């Protein structure tokens, strides 16, 4: 990531979400702000909005993971009082939050967030009073301190959205974030995505994943943490999470795009897990 600009992956995800709105049929995930924000981002960089460099499978995965996250939130919205979007990039949920009673904390690297906030203005999008921006570098800053300084309340039920981030973090940064969520007094829900290591994939897909990994390293955004399903399940369980719902590519297709014949390329998963909170534990 270059100083003063968003990460390349944040830009690619924004392009993919925007292009999905008009180019993929059926549409899996509807986001009315995806296109204007992506256009503002591209214009600021002097690129002109295109997005055609995003492979169909990658756009579909982006759409399915966001649909999974927002469906999971919608089914629990009556009991949730806070949403925390970790590593938000150019995500728009906080800008279109449909739940008046829910406060959204959008957490991201200071450079990405500053750049994104200006693009929101450029796009003519008005951030509502329910959105709070929290600047955090996951590798160096204390997430707990930054959130609480912004008004976060660990005594009310919270929903965490952590998409497109885990694979770029060190094991220590991942554990620190999971520990923060697990130490909250109130119950929490967590949605995240992850990718499998090449060794866990069929031989015909390993070469592509290894090539993509080299590309990401070359642009300064290397994949640092990959997991098998058992490994991520064990990690979450060790931190006290339960109710783990983990969907692989075909399970996502079956749920959100039945009949689609797109083939998974990188072993992507999306999952939801729940933590009952420390107050509940203390009562027992």
Buried (B, 14 or more C-beta within 10 A) or exposed (E): BEEEBBBBBBBBBBBBBBBBBEBBEEBBBEBEBBBBBBBBBBBBEEEEBEBEEBEBBBBBBBBBBBBBBBBBBEEBBEEBBBBBBBBBBBBBBBBBBEBEEBBBBBBBBBBBBBBBEEBBEBBEBEBEEBBBBBBBBBEEBEBBEBBEEBEBBBEBBBBBBBBBBBBBBEEEBBBBBBEBBBBBBBBBBBBBBBBBBBEBBEEEBBEEBEEBBEEBEEEEBEBBBBBBBEBBBEBBEEBBBEEBEBBBBEBBBEBBBEEBEBEBBBBBBBBBBBBBBBEEEEEE
